[in-house]
Amino acid sequence: MFDIGTLTMNPTLDVACEVEQVLPMRKMRARGEHYDPGGGGINVARVFVRLGGNARCYYLSGGATGAALDGLLDLHQLVRSTISIGGETRVSTVVHERSTGHEYRFVPEGPIVAESEWSECLSRLGDARHDYIVASGSLPRGVPTDFYAQAAAIAADRGQRFVLDTSGDALKAGIDGGHVFLAKPSLGEFRALIGSELADETSIAAAAMELVGRGQVTFLAITMAEKGALLAHQDGTLRLPAIAVETRSAVGAGDSFLAAMVHALASGKQVEEAFRFGLAAGAAAVLTPGTDLCRAEDVKRLYEGSGD
């Protein structure tokens, strides 16, 4: 069975609920309240396990909210390796407004992490035995910008494939450090990385191929929401359109895409088919409300249909 380790430096206790209408200065009665363990790497692990793989979650956890997050991972039957911190794990909230169908997402900064705490994460990775290390999500305050580059170097020394999904300076430093097997930015994140608007698909593809050509990342998958996704590697690019589905929530679509693509690669599929499988999982994620992520049966159905 396929095995990965996921790294989540700024995890969340995810709360989802719905109200009839969002109004200022009013007490709004919510219903359908639901709690899930969240953050990029944890979400990837949740989906990876649903698809039939094994995953161990490495993540920071602190305070009463951290204890609640630990409990939720146990309820989801996820294997965990917790790094304790002095700060409180953040709580993110998704509110669905029934009257309009709009979704409101509230995501706090999270705790300040001490050097001893983030250094412990690197030590844990040095002892980790996995085929893939998937680092996903933002870096909390106090963690150096090149943290993911350090983690990628550790994975490379151990012969592991390092997968990166982050944004901003952390993404740039991670790729500049090399050793990245697969990076999955959104189009907005990729534009910020390149420092250009990249107004058309030709310019996006050219910029992606230039980045791959430097040898710092082997595969680059750029997700573009309703416009689909683009894959770049040394042999060229592949552009796939989005799979048309009814959108219920955008939460976790990128994490679902990444988990499915890594799962397919780990199972021996060619990168183009793994990319297609990831696109199906991203589409499947928007079918589910709140923070539920994608379901395996939806991924399989959409993947098989996408080849028609």
C-alpha positions in Angstrom: 0.0 0.0 0.0 1.2 3.5 -0.9 2.7 5.5 2.0 3.2 9.3 2.3 4.0 11.7 5.0 2.2 15.1 5.0 3.6 18.2 6.7 1.2 21.0 7.9 3.0 23.9 9.6 -0.2 26.0 10.2 -3.0 23.5 10.7 -6.6 24.5 11.5 -9.6 23.3 13.5 -12.1 23.8 10.7 -15.7 24.8 11.6 -18.4 24.8 8.9 -22.0 25.9 9.3 -24.9 27.6 7.5 -27.1 30.6 8.1 -30.1 32.0 6.3 -28.5 35.4 5.7 -25.3 37.1 6.9 -26.2 40.4 8.5 -24.1 43.0 10.5 -24.8 43.5 14.3 -27.2 40.6 14.4 -27.1 37.2 16.1 -27.4 34.7 13.3 -28.7 31.3 14.2 -26.5 28.7 12.5 -27.3 25.1 11.7 -25.5 22.1 10.3 -22.4 22.9 12.4 -19.5 20.5 11.5 -15.9 20.1 12.7 -13.0 18.7 10.7 -9.2 18.6 11.1 -7.8 21.0 8.5 -4.8 22.7 7.0 -3.2 21.7 3.7 -1.2 18.6 4.6 -3.9 17.3 6.9 -6.5 17.7 4.1 -4.1 15.9 1.7 -3.8 13.0 4.1 -7.6 12.8 4.6 -8.1 12.4 0.8 -5.1 10.1 0.3 -6.5 7.7 2.9 -10.0 7.8 1.3 -8.4 6.8 -1.9 -6.8 3.7 -0.3 -3.4 4.9 0.7 -1.5 5.3 4.0 -0.6 8.7 5.4 1.1 10.0 8.5 0.4 13.6 9.5 3.3 15.7 10.8 1.9 19.0 12.2 2.1 21.6 14.9 -0.4 21.5 17.7 -0.9 23.8 20.7 -3.4 24.8 23.4 -7.0 23.7 23.8 -7.7 24.0 20.1 -4.7 21.9 19.4 -6.0 19.1 21.7 -9.3 19.3 19.9 -7.5 19.0 16.5 -5.6 16.0 17.8 -8.9 14.4 18.8 -10.4 15.1 15.3 -7.5 13.4 13.6 -8.1 10.4 15.8 -11.8 10.3 14.9 -10.8 10.4 11.2 -8.4 7.5 12.0 -5.4 9.4 10.7 -1.9 8.4 11.9 -0.3 11.5 13.5 3.0 12.7 14.6 2.4 15.8 16.7 4.9 18.6 17.4 3.7 20.5 20.5 3.9 24.3 20.5 3.2 27.0 23.1 0.8 28.9 20.9 -2.9 28.0 20.1 -3.8 26.2 17.0 -5.9 28.4 14.8 -9.7 28.0 14.2 -11.0 28.6 10.6 -14.7 29.1 9.9 -16.7 28.6 6.7 -20.2 30.0 6.7 -22.7 29.1 3.9 -25.4 31.7 3.3 -28.5 29.9 2.2 -30.3 32.9 0.8 -27.6 33.6 -1.8 -25.5 30.5 -1.9 -22.5 32.5 -1.1 -19.7 31.1 1.0 -17.7 33.1 3.6 -14.3 31.9 4.8 -12.6 33.3 7.9 -9.0 32.2 8.2 -6.8 33.7 11.1 -3.0 34.0 11.0 -2.3 31.3 13.5 0.3 31.2 16.3 3.8 32.5 16.5 6.2 29.4 16.3 9.5 29.3 18.2 12.7 28.2 16.6 12.9 25.1 18.8 9.4 24.2 17.6 10.0 24.4 13.9 13.4 22.9 14.2 11.7 19.9 15.8 9.6 19.5 12.6 12.8 19.2 10.6 14.2 16.6 13.0 11.0 14.5 12.7 11.3 14.6 8.9 14.9 13.5 9.2 13.6 10.3 10.8 10.5 9.9 8.5 10.3 6.9 6.2 7.9 7.6 3.4 8.0 7.4 -0.4 6.7 11.0 -0.6 6.7 14.0 1.7 3.9 16.4 0.9 4.3 19.8 2.4 1.1 21.8 2.0 -0.2 25.1 3.4 1.1 28.4 4.7 4.0 29.0 7.1 3.0 30.4 10.5 4.7 33.4 11.9 8.2 32.8 13.3 9.0 30.1 10.7 11.7 31.1 8.2 10.8 31.6 4.6 13.2 28.9 3.5 11.7 26.3 5.8 10.3 24.2 2.9 13.6 24.4 1.1 15.3 22.9 4.2 12.6 20.2 4.3 13.1 19.4 0.6 16.8 19.0 1.1 16.2 16.6 4.0 13.8 14.6 1.8 16.3 14.5 -1.1 19.0 13.2 1.2 16.7 10.3 2.2 15.7 9.6 -1.4 12.2 10.8 -0.9 10.1 12.7 -3.4 9.2 16.2 -2.1 5.8 17.7 -3.1 5.1 21.4 -2.3 1.9 23.3 -2.3 2.2 26.8 -0.7 2.3 30.4 -1.8 4.2 33.7 -1.7 7.8 33.9 -0.4 7.6 30.3 1.0 6.8 28.9 -2.5 9.6 31.0 -4.2 12.2 29.9 -1.6 11.1 26.3 -1.7 11.5 26.1 -5.5 14.7 28.1 -5.5 16.2 25.6 -3.2 15.6 22.8 -5.7 14.8 19.2 -4.8 11.1 19.7 -5.5 9.5 16.7 -7.3 6.1 18.3 -7.8 4.8 21.8 -7.1 1.1 22.7 -7.3 0.4 26.5 -7.2 -2.9 28.0 -8.2 -2.8 30.4 -11.1 -2.8 33.4 -8.8 0.1 31.9 -6.8 2.0 31.2 -10.0 1.5 34.7 -11.3 2.8 36.1 -8.0 5.8 33.7 -8.2 6.7 34.7 -11.7 5.9 38.4 -11.1 3.8 38.8 -14.2 0.1 38.8 -15.0 0.5 36.0 -17.6 -2.6 37.2 -19.5 -3.0 34.1 -21.8 -2.4 30.4 -21.8 0.6 30.7 -24.1 2.4 32.9 -21.6 1.4 30.7 -18.7 2.8 27.6 -20.5 6.0 29.4 -21.5 6.6 30.6 -17.9 5.9 27.1 -16.5 8.3 25.5 -19.0 11.0 28.0 -18.2 10.7 27.2 -14.5 10.8 23.4 -15.1 13.8 24.0 -17.4 15.9 25.4 -14.5 15.8 21.9 -13.0 14.5 23.0 -9.6 11.1 21.3 -10.0 10.4 18.2 -12.0 6.6 18.5 -12.4 4.6 21.7 -12.1 0.8 21.5 -11.9 -1.0 24.9 -12.1 -4.7 24.8 -11.1 -6.9 27.4 -12.7 -10.3 26.9 -11.1 -13.0 27.0 -13.8 -10.4 27.1 -16.5 -9.0 23.7 -15.6 -5.3 23.0 -15.0 -1.9 23.0 -16.8 0.9 20.5 -16.3 4.5 21.2 -17.2 7.5 18.8 -17.3 10.6 18.4 -19.4 8.7 16.8 -22.3 6.2 19.7 -22.6 2.9 20.8 -21.3 -0.6 19.4 -21.0 -3.7 21.6 -20.6 -7.0 20.0 -19.4 -10.3 21.8 -19.2 -12.2 21.9 -15.9 -14.8 19.1 -15.3 -18.2 20.7 -15.2 -19.9 20.0 -11.8 -22.3 21.8 -9.5 -20.3 23.9 -7.0 -21.3 23.5 -3.3 -18.0 24.6 -1.7 -14.6 25.5 -2.9 -12.9 24.4 0.3 -10.2 21.8 -0.2 -10.3 21.5 -4.0 -6.6 22.1 -4.4 -5.7 19.7 -1.5 -8.0 17.1 -3.1 -6.3 17.6 -6.5 -2.9 17.2 -5.0 -3.7 14.1 -2.9 -5.2 12.3 -5.9 -2.3 13.2 -8.2 0.3 12.0 -5.6 -1.8 8.8 -5.0 -1.9 8.1 -8.7 1.9 8.7 -9.1 2.6 6.5 -6.1 0.5 3.7 -7.6 2.6 3.8 -10.8 0.4 5.8 -13.2 2.1 8.0 -15.8 2.2 11.7 -14.8 -0.4 12.7 -17.4 -2.9 10.2 -16.0 -2.1 11.2 -12.5 -2.8 14.8 -13.5 -6.1 13.8 -14.9 -6.9 11.9 -11.7 -6.1 15.0 -9.7 -8.4 17.2 -11.8 -11.2 14.7 -11.1 -10.6 14.9 -7.4 -10.6 18.7 -7.5 -13.9 18.7 -9.2 -15.2 16.1 -6.8 -14.3 18.3 -3.9 -16.6 21.2 -4.9 -19.5 18.7 -4.9 -19.3 18.4 -1.1 -20.5 21.1 1.3 -18.3 22.9 3.9 -15.0 21.2 4.7 -15.9 17.6 3.7 -13.4 17.4 0.8 -13.8 14.9 -2.1 -15.3 11.4 -1.9 -13.6 8.4 -3.5 -16.7 7.3 -5.5 -17.1 10.8 -7.0 -13.4 11.0 -7.9 -13.6 7.6 -9.7 -16.8 8.5 -11.6 -15.5 11.9 -12.8 -12.1 10.5 -13.7 -13.6 7.7 -15.8 -16.0 10.2 -17.4 -13.2 12.7 -18.2 -11.6 10.2 -20.6 -14.7 10.0 -22.8 
